[in-house]
Amino acid sequence: MRKILYILSLIAAQMSAQTFMQYTTTEQQPWQQKGKTSLTAKAKAQPIVNSQLSIVNSKPFRAWGTCFNELDLDAIRLLKAEEQDKIMHDIFAPDGDLRFTRGRLSMNANDYSRAWYSCDTVAGDFQLKYFNIEHDKENVIQLIKMAQKWQPAMTFWVSPWSPPSWMKINQDYCVASSPFNTQPKEKDYLLFDDGGQPDPNEMQFLGERKGLFPKKLASQNYFIQDPRYLQAYANMFCRFIDLYAAENIPIDMVMYQNEAYSYTPYPGCAWTAEGTIRFNKDYLAPTLKEKHPEVKLYVGTFNTNRQDYVQRIVNGLQGCVEGLGFQWEGRENLDFMREKYPDLHMISSESECGNGQMDWRAGEHTFYLLHEYIGRGCDEYYNWNFILCDQGRSAWGWKQNALVQVRSANRTYRYTPEYYAYKHFSHFVEPGSTLLAFYPIKEGLQAIVFQRPDGKRVVICGNAGNEARELSIEIVNSKSSNSKYLNATLAAHSFNTFVEK
């Protein structure tokens, strides 16, 4: 066995407990309780790595959550009632596996709706006479009720993928044309001043694109910048909050747009920095303050790594927003944004969706993302789809992953590796837990350490390598110079959690 020692210095209030319980997941054996590990006075080997990443401006962790989409509802409805109950219990119940307490909603359809729809299809309805959630009541709200059965205290936030089509310059729900929608290709030129076309390969979402994303920013807002439209849209958010409250679904946070930098063939809307600032500062923020002062305004979701562009928006919204939402390439901004804006909360608004394989490789990538977002300062983390059929194909041709996969041919289901990646975090890291140390991935190893509100520490580490590894974590007592070590063997390609007893 190759021995590699990683040391993380942890500042702890006390050293009373000396034992940790280990839980391990591999592709062949998910979620195995491996027994107890006691702290020792010595590490198992001389350290070849001695690394401590200081945690700057870290905030207590707040919540784990997921999104609610129509295709999730279609998938779970294929199963027997008792199977549906088990899945929803395992994901949402306080004594379940994942213990999710937050939900993300879309106003109007998103890319995992069955087809495009909006809450107001009447062009020019600035008074919102025809705004309604009747479609939602028959669909996604049914899925929410299934979750609330197990987690009645669940709270929610909302962001649209696209405004109603009549509020956009292209008069359509998408941004770019494709074989999966009916927008004429001639309208694609609206996106860029030079008349260039969107790059379809840039929108594949199959992993890091290792460069600027997007390569070119939209040169105009797809949302019509007439004050009547802007104010009516701000009012729509408040009406949506009211109507959902009437269904006992409390919405306590809003973001103006999902992925304004994805120029998509499915529901989407391109915004410039100036349009983003104008709508949030002059319309959405004051309207929420007047009608729903209890609802927080965050800005996002940022899925671009153009740091100067994101900074320009955040600077323009100082005093208007309480937090920022990041996903995809937006993750590359986290270190800078955490240090530059310490008073703002940061969340991972949507985990990456994968490509429909739902295999071990996808699980390892999600495990990596959980470390990265939370270790770099996010205090909430949201999964995308939690249950899908087969390869998770959308109406717009995408194949994506989920935590639970339903096989439509025989109506059976399985928990995917991504499910267990979440469980290694959310089962033990409670709201209010403090981030103590974070070691980003190196040579296949990564680690993160929390202290829960009850004082117990949780160590989560992964080995993405092909060989078993020895891991030693130094526990430093803040009241003395004495250290003890958590020594453990990490199986090849494994997720591991150690919980202080």
C-alpha positions as CSV (number, residue, x, y, z in Angstrom):
1,M,0.0,0.0,0.0
2,R,1.3,3.4,-0.9
3,K,1.4,5.7,2.1
4,I,0.7,9.4,1.7
5,L,0.1,11.7,4.7
6,Y,-2.0,14.8,4.6
7,I,-2.1,17.1,7.6
8,L,-4.9,19.6,8.3
9,S,-4.6,21.7,11.4
10,L,-7.9,22.0,13.2
11,I,-8.7,24.6,15.9
12,A,-11.0,22.9,18.3
13,A,-12.5,24.2,21.6
14,Q,-11.9,21.0,23.4
15,M,-10.3,17.5,23.0
16,S,-12.7,15.5,25.2
17,A,-13.8,13.0,22.6
18,Q,-11.1,10.7,21.2
19,T,-13.1,8.5,18.9
20,F,-14.5,8.9,15.4
21,M,-16.9,6.5,13.5
22,Q,-16.0,5.9,9.9
23,Y,-18.4,5.5,7.0
24,T,-17.2,4.5,3.5
25,T,-18.7,4.3,0.1
26,T,-17.1,2.6,-2.9
27,E,-18.7,1.7,-6.3
28,Q,-19.1,-1.9,-5.2
29,Q,-20.1,-1.3,-1.5
30,P,-22.1,1.9,-0.9
31,W,-22.4,3.3,2.7
32,Q,-20.5,0.9,4.9
33,Q,-20.0,1.6,8.6
34,K,-16.4,0.6,9.1
35,G,-16.1,0.9,12.8
36,K,-14.4,3.3,15.3
37,T,-11.1,5.1,14.8
38,S,-9.3,6.5,17.9
39,L,-7.1,9.6,17.9
40,T,-3.4,8.7,18.5
41,A,-0.4,10.6,19.7
42,K,1.6,9.9,16.5
43,A,0.9,9.9,12.8
44,K,1.3,6.7,10.9
45,A,4.1,8.0,8.7
46,Q,6.3,11.0,8.3
47,P,4.4,13.7,6.5
48,I,5.3,14.3,2.9
49,V,2.6,17.0,2.7
50,N,2.0,19.6,5.4
51,S,-0.8,21.9,4.2
52,Q,-3.2,24.1,5.9
53,L,-5.6,26.4,4.0
54,S,-6.8,29.2,6.2
55,I,-10.6,29.7,6.1
56,V,-11.2,33.4,5.3
57,N,-14.6,34.9,5.9
58,S,-16.3,31.6,6.3
59,K,-19.9,31.6,7.5
60,P,-21.8,28.8,9.3
61,F,-23.3,26.4,6.9
62,R,-27.0,27.0,6.4
63,A,-28.8,24.3,4.3
64,W,-28.8,21.5,1.9
65,G,-31.5,21.5,-0.8
66,T,-32.6,20.4,-4.2
67,C,-34.7,21.6,-7.2
68,F,-38.3,20.7,-8.0
69,N,-39.0,19.9,-11.6
70,E,-41.8,18.3,-13.7
71,L,-39.6,15.4,-15.0
72,D,-38.8,14.4,-11.4
73,L,-42.5,14.1,-10.8
74,D,-43.0,12.0,-13.9
75,A,-40.2,9.7,-12.8
76,I,-41.4,9.1,-9.2
77,R,-45.0,8.6,-10.3
78,L,-43.8,5.4,-12.2
79,L,-43.1,3.8,-8.8
80,K,-45.4,2.2,-6.2
81,A,-46.8,4.4,-3.5
82,E,-44.6,2.7,-0.8
83,E,-41.5,3.2,-3.0
84,Q,-42.3,6.9,-3.5
85,D,-42.7,7.3,0.3
86,K,-39.3,5.6,0.9
87,I,-37.5,7.8,-1.5
88,M,-39.0,11.0,-0.3
89,H,-38.4,10.0,3.3
90,D,-34.7,9.2,2.6
91,I,-34.1,12.5,0.8
92,F,-36.2,15.0,3.0
93,A,-37.1,13.5,6.4
94,P,-35.1,14.8,9.4
95,D,-34.1,11.2,10.2
96,G,-33.6,10.3,6.6
97,D,-30.4,9.9,4.6
98,L,-29.9,13.4,3.0
99,R,-32.0,15.6,5.2
100,F,-32.7,18.3,2.6
101,T,-34.5,21.3,4.1
102,R,-34.5,23.8,1.2
103,G,-36.1,23.8,-2.3
104,R,-35.4,25.7,-5.5
105,L,-38.3,26.6,-7.8
106,S,-38.6,28.1,-11.2
107,M,-41.2,30.7,-12.1
108,N,-42.4,29.5,-15.6
109,A,-40.9,26.5,-17.2
110,N,-37.3,25.4,-17.0
111,D,-35.3,22.9,-19.1
112,Y,-36.6,20.0,-17.0
113,S,-40.3,20.9,-17.5
114,R,-42.1,18.7,-20.0
115,A,-42.5,21.7,-22.4
116,W,-42.6,25.4,-22.3
117,Y,-45.3,27.2,-20.3
118,S,-45.6,30.4,-18.4
119,C,-47.7,31.8,-15.6
120,D,-49.0,34.6,-17.9
121,T,-49.5,34.1,-21.6
122,V,-51.5,37.2,-22.3
123,A,-49.3,39.8,-24.1
124,G,-49.4,43.2,-22.6
125,D,-50.9,42.0,-19.3
126,F,-49.0,44.6,-17.2
127,Q,-51.7,44.4,-14.5
128,L,-51.2,40.7,-14.2
129,K,-54.9,40.0,-14.5
130,Y,-54.2,36.6,-16.0
131,F,-51.1,35.6,-14.0
132,N,-51.7,32.3,-12.3
133,I,-50.1,29.1,-11.1
134,E,-52.8,26.6,-12.2
135,H,-50.3,24.6,-14.2
136,D,-47.9,24.3,-11.2
137,K,-50.8,23.2,-9.0
138,E,-51.3,20.1,-11.2
139,N,-47.6,19.4,-11.6
140,V,-44.5,20.6,-9.6
141,I,-46.6,21.6,-6.6
142,Q,-47.7,18.0,-6.3
143,L,-44.0,17.0,-6.0
144,I,-43.4,19.7,-3.4
145,K,-46.3,18.3,-1.3
146,M,-44.7,14.9,-1.4
147,A,-41.6,16.4,0.1
148,Q,-43.4,18.5,2.7
149,K,-45.0,15.3,4.0
150,W,-41.6,14.4,5.4
151,Q,-40.1,17.9,5.9
152,P,-43.0,20.2,6.7
153,A,-40.6,23.0,7.7
154,M,-39.1,23.1,4.2
155,T,-38.5,26.6,2.8
156,F,-38.0,27.7,-0.9
157,W,-36.4,30.2,-3.2
158,V,-37.3,31.0,-6.8
159,S,-35.6,32.0,-10.0
160,P,-37.0,32.0,-13.6
161,W,-35.3,30.4,-16.5
162,S,-37.3,32.7,-18.9
163,P,-39.8,35.4,-18.6
164,P,-43.1,35.0,-20.5
165,S,-42.2,35.1,-24.2
166,W,-44.1,38.3,-24.8
167,M,-41.7,40.2,-22.5
168,K,-38.6,39.3,-24.6
169,I,-37.2,40.9,-27.8
170,N,-37.2,37.6,-29.7
171,Q,-40.8,36.9,-28.5
172,D,-39.8,33.3,-27.7
173,Y,-38.9,31.3,-24.6
174,C,-35.4,30.3,-25.8
175,V,-32.3,32.3,-26.6
176,A,-31.0,30.3,-29.6
177,S,-32.7,28.3,-32.3
178,S,-32.3,24.5,-32.4
179,P,-34.1,21.4,-33.8
180,F,-35.8,21.1,-30.4
181,N,-37.6,24.5,-30.6
182,T,-39.4,26.6,-33.2
183,Q,-37.4,29.9,-33.1
184,P,-36.3,30.9,-36.6
185,K,-32.6,30.7,-37.0
186,E,-32.7,34.3,-38.3
187,K,-33.3,35.6,-34.8
188,D,-30.0,34.2,-33.5
189,Y,-28.3,37.4,-34.8
190,L,-29.9,39.4,-32.0
191,L,-27.4,38.0,-29.5
192,F,-24.2,39.7,-30.7
193,D,-23.5,43.1,-32.2
194,D,-21.3,41.5,-34.9
195,G,-24.1,39.2,-36.0
196,G,-22.2,36.1,-34.9
197,Q,-24.1,32.9,-34.0
198,P,-24.1,31.1,-30.6
199,D,-21.6,28.3,-30.4
200,P,-23.7,25.1,-29.9
201,N,-20.7,23.2,-28.6
202,E,-20.3,25.8,-25.8
203,M,-23.7,24.8,-24.5
204,Q,-23.1,21.1,-24.2
205,F,-22.3,21.2,-20.4
206,L,-20.2,18.1,-20.5
207,G,-17.5,19.4,-18.1
208,E,-15.1,22.3,-17.6
209,R,-14.5,24.2,-20.8
210,K,-11.1,25.4,-19.6
211,G,-11.3,29.0,-20.8
212,L,-13.6,32.0,-20.7
213,F,-17.3,31.2,-20.6
214,P,-19.1,32.4,-22.5
215,K,-16.5,33.2,-25.2
216,K,-18.6,36.2,-26.2
217,L,-21.1,38.0,-23.9
218,A,-24.6,39.0,-25.2
219,S,-24.6,42.6,-26.5
220,Q,-28.2,43.3,-25.6
221,N,-30.8,42.3,-23.1
222,Y,-33.3,39.8,-24.3
223,F,-35.8,41.2,-21.7
224,I,-37.5,44.3,-23.1
225,Q,-36.1,47.3,-21.2
226,D,-39.3,49.3,-21.2
227,P,-40.3,50.4,-17.6
228,R,-43.7,48.9,-18.0
229,Y,-42.2,45.5,-18.7
230,L,-39.6,45.8,-16.0
231,Q,-42.1,46.8,-13.3
232,A,-44.6,44.2,-14.4
233,Y,-41.9,41.5,-14.1
234,A,-40.9,42.6,-10.6
235,N,-44.6,42.4,-9.7
236,M,-44.7,38.9,-11.1
237,F,-42.2,37.7,-8.5
238,C,-44.4,39.1,-5.7
239,R,-47.5,37.6,-7.2
240,F,-45.8,34.2,-7.5
241,I,-44.7,34.4,-3.8
242,D,-48.3,35.2,-2.8
243,L,-49.8,32.4,-4.8
244,Y,-47.3,29.9,-3.5
245,A,-47.9,31.0,0.1
246,A,-51.5,30.3,-0.4
247,E,-50.5,26.7,-1.2
248,N,-48.4,26.6,2.1
249,I,-45.1,26.9,0.2
250,P,-43.0,29.6,1.8
251,I,-40.6,31.4,-0.5
252,D,-38.0,33.5,1.4
253,M,-35.4,34.3,-1.3
254,V,-35.4,35.4,-5.0
255,M,-32.9,35.5,-7.8
256,Y,-33.7,37.3,-11.0
257,Q,-32.5,34.8,-13.6
258,N,-31.0,31.3,-14.0
259,E,-27.8,31.3,-16.0
260,A,-28.0,34.6,-17.8
261,Y,-24.8,33.7,-19.6
262,S,-26.0,30.4,-21.2
263,Y,-27.5,31.2,-24.7
264,T,-29.8,28.3,-24.7
265,P,-32.2,26.4,-27.0
266,Y,-34.4,25.7,-24.0
267,P,-35.9,28.3,-21.6
268,G,-33.4,31.1,-21.0
269,C,-32.9,34.9,-21.1
270,A,-29.7,36.8,-21.9
271,W,-29.0,39.9,-19.8
272,T,-26.2,42.5,-19.9
273,A,-24.5,43.8,-16.8
274,E,-26.4,47.1,-17.2
275,G,-29.7,45.4,-17.6
276,T,-29.1,43.1,-14.6
277,I,-28.2,46.1,-12.4
278,R,-31.2,48.2,-13.7
279,F,-33.8,45.5,-13.1
280,N,-32.5,44.4,-9.7
281,K,-31.7,47.8,-8.3
282,D,-34.5,49.9,-9.7
283,Y,-37.4,47.4,-9.9
284,L,-37.0,44.1,-8.1
285,A,-35.3,45.3,-4.9
286,P,-37.7,48.1,-4.2
287,T,-40.8,46.1,-5.1
288,L,-39.8,43.2,-2.8
289,K,-39.0,45.8,-0.1
290,E,-42.5,47.2,-0.4
291,K,-44.5,44.0,-0.8
292,H,-42.4,41.3,0.7
293,P,-39.7,42.8,3.0
294,E,-39.2,39.4,4.6
295,V,-37.9,37.9,1.3
296,K,-34.1,38.1,0.6
297,L,-32.8,39.2,-2.8
298,Y,-29.7,37.4,-4.0
299,V,-28.1,38.0,-7.4
300,G,-27.4,35.1,-9.7
301,T,-27.2,32.5,-10.9
302,F,-23.7,33.3,-12.0
303,N,-22.5,30.6,-14.4
304,T,-19.7,32.7,-15.9
305,N,-16.0,32.9,-14.9
306,R,-15.7,36.5,-16.3
307,Q,-14.7,37.8,-12.9
308,D,-14.6,41.5,-13.8
309,Y,-18.1,41.2,-15.2
310,V,-19.5,39.6,-12.1
311,Q,-17.7,42.2,-10.0
312,R,-19.2,45.0,-12.0
313,I,-22.7,43.6,-11.3
314,V,-22.1,43.1,-7.6
315,N,-20.6,46.6,-7.2
316,G,-23.7,48.0,-8.9
317,L,-26.0,46.2,-6.5
318,Q,-24.2,47.0,-3.2
319,G,-26.9,47.5,-0.5
320,C,-29.6,45.8,-2.6
321,V,-28.6,42.1,-2.3
322,E,-27.7,39.8,0.6
323,G,-26.0,37.1,-1.3
324,L,-24.7,35.6,-4.6
325,G,-25.6,32.3,-6.4
326,F,-22.9,30.4,-8.3
327,Q,-22.9,27.4,-10.6
328,W,-20.8,25.9,-13.3
329,E,-18.0,28.2,-14.3
330,G,-19.2,30.7,-11.7
331,R,-17.3,28.4,-9.2
332,E,-14.0,29.9,-10.5
333,N,-15.0,33.3,-8.9
334,L,-15.5,31.9,-5.4
335,D,-12.2,32.7,-3.7
336,F,-12.1,36.2,-5.1
337,M,-15.7,37.0,-4.2
338,R,-15.4,35.6,-0.7
339,E,-12.5,37.8,0.1
340,K,-13.8,40.9,-1.8
341,Y,-17.3,40.9,-0.4
342,P,-17.1,39.2,3.1
343,D,-20.6,40.4,4.1
344,L,-22.4,38.7,1.3
345,H,-23.5,35.1,1.5
346,M,-22.5,32.8,-1.3
347,I,-24.4,29.6,-2.3
348,S,-24.0,26.8,-4.8
349,S,-27.3,27.4,-6.6
350,E,-27.2,24.2,-8.7
351,S,-24.8,21.3,-8.8
352,E,-23.6,20.2,-12.2
353,C,-26.0,18.0,-14.1
354,G,-23.7,15.4,-15.8
355,N,-24.5,13.6,-19.0
356,G,-27.1,10.9,-18.0
357,Q,-24.6,8.1,-17.2
358,M,-25.4,8.3,-13.4
359,D,-22.2,6.2,-12.8
360,W,-19.3,6.2,-10.3
361,R,-17.4,8.8,-12.3
362,A,-20.4,11.2,-11.9
363,G,-20.5,10.5,-8.2
364,E,-16.8,11.3,-7.8
365,H,-17.2,14.6,-9.7
366,T,-20.1,15.6,-7.4
367,F,-18.1,14.7,-4.3
368,Y,-15.4,16.9,-5.6
369,L,-17.9,19.8,-6.3
370,L,-19.3,19.5,-2.7
371,H,-15.8,20.0,-1.3
372,E,-15.0,22.8,-3.7
373,Y,-18.1,25.0,-3.2
374,I,-18.3,24.6,0.5
375,G,-14.6,24.7,1.1
376,R,-14.4,28.0,-0.8
377,G,-17.2,29.7,1.2
378,C,-20.7,28.6,0.1
379,D,-23.1,28.2,3.0
380,E,-25.9,26.5,1.1
381,Y,-25.7,23.8,-1.6
382,Y,-28.4,22.7,-4.0
383,N,-28.7,19.6,-6.1
384,W,-30.4,19.8,-9.5
385,N,-32.7,16.9,-10.3
386,F,-33.2,14.4,-7.5
387,I,-35.0,11.7,-9.5
388,L,-35.1,11.0,-13.2
389,C,-36.0,8.2,-15.6
390,D,-33.4,6.2,-17.5
391,Q,-30.7,8.6,-18.8
392,G,-32.6,11.7,-17.7
393,R,-33.4,13.0,-21.2
394,S,-35.1,16.4,-21.4
395,A,-37.6,17.7,-23.9
396,W,-34.7,19.7,-25.4
397,G,-32.4,16.7,-26.0
398,W,-30.2,16.8,-22.9
399,K,-29.3,13.7,-20.9
400,Q,-28.6,14.5,-17.2
401,N,-28.0,12.8,-13.9
402,A,-30.0,12.5,-10.7
403,L,-29.7,11.1,-7.2
404,V,-32.2,8.4,-7.9
405,Q,-32.6,6.6,-11.3
406,V,-35.9,5.1,-12.3
407,R,-35.8,2.3,-14.9
408,S,-39.0,2.9,-16.9
409,A,-39.0,-0.5,-18.6
410,N,-39.6,-2.4,-15.3
411,R,-40.4,0.5,-12.9
412,T,-37.6,-0.2,-10.5
413,Y,-35.2,2.4,-9.1
414,R,-31.7,2.7,-7.6
415,Y,-29.7,5.2,-5.6
416,T,-26.9,6.5,-7.8
417,P,-23.3,7.2,-6.6
418,E,-24.2,10.9,-6.5
419,Y,-26.8,10.1,-3.9
420,Y,-24.1,8.7,-1.6
421,A,-21.7,11.6,-2.4
422,Y,-24.4,13.9,-0.8
423,K,-25.1,11.5,2.0
424,H,-21.5,11.7,3.1
425,F,-22.0,15.4,3.6
426,S,-25.6,16.2,4.4
427,H,-26.3,13.3,6.7
428,F,-23.9,14.6,9.3
429,V,-23.1,18.3,8.5
430,E,-26.1,20.1,10.2
431,P,-27.2,23.7,9.6
432,G,-25.0,25.9,11.9
433,S,-21.9,23.8,11.4
434,T,-18.6,25.7,11.1
435,L,-16.0,25.0,8.5
436,L,-12.7,24.4,10.2
437,A,-10.3,23.3,7.4
438,F,-10.4,22.6,3.7
439,Y,-7.8,20.7,1.7
440,P,-8.5,21.0,-2.1
441,I,-7.9,18.0,-4.3
442,K,-4.3,16.9,-4.9
443,E,-3.1,13.6,-6.2
444,G,-6.6,12.4,-5.9
445,L,-7.1,13.2,-2.2
446,Q,-9.3,15.9,-0.8
447,A,-10.6,16.7,2.7
448,I,-12.8,19.1,4.6
449,V,-13.6,19.4,8.3
450,F,-16.5,20.8,10.2
451,Q,-17.5,21.4,13.7
452,R,-21.2,20.9,14.3
453,P,-23.3,23.0,16.7
454,D,-23.1,20.1,19.3
455,G,-19.3,20.5,19.2
456,K,-18.7,17.2,17.4
457,R,-16.3,17.3,14.4
458,V,-17.0,15.8,11.0
459,V,-14.1,14.9,8.6
460,I,-15.1,14.2,5.0
461,C,-12.4,13.0,2.7
462,G,-12.2,11.3,-0.7
463,N,-9.6,9.2,-2.5
464,A,-10.1,9.3,-6.3
465,G,-6.9,7.4,-7.0
466,N,-6.4,3.8,-8.1
467,E,-4.6,2.8,-4.9
468,A,-5.5,2.7,-1.2
469,R,-4.1,5.7,0.7
470,E,-3.2,6.4,4.3
471,L,-4.5,9.7,5.6
472,S,-3.5,11.4,8.9
473,I,-5.3,14.5,10.1
474,E,-3.7,16.6,12.9
475,I,-6.1,17.8,15.5
476,V,-4.7,20.8,17.3
477,N,-6.0,21.9,20.7
478,S,-6.4,25.6,20.8
479,K,-5.5,25.7,24.5
480,S,-2.2,23.8,24.2
481,S,0.5,22.8,21.7
482,N,-0.5,19.2,21.9
483,S,-1.7,17.5,18.8
484,K,-3.4,14.2,18.1
485,Y,-3.9,12.4,14.9
486,L,-6.8,10.8,13.1
487,N,-5.2,8.0,11.1
488,A,-7.2,6.2,8.5
489,T,-7.0,4.1,5.4
490,L,-8.9,5.3,2.4
491,A,-9.9,2.6,-0.1
492,A,-9.2,3.4,-3.8
493,H,-12.0,5.4,-5.3
494,S,-13.9,6.0,-2.1
495,F,-15.9,8.5,-0.2
496,N,-15.3,8.7,3.5
497,T,-16.8,10.4,6.5
498,F,-15.5,10.4,10.1
499,V,-17.9,11.5,12.8
500,E,-16.7,12.3,16.3
501,K,-18.4,10.2,18.9
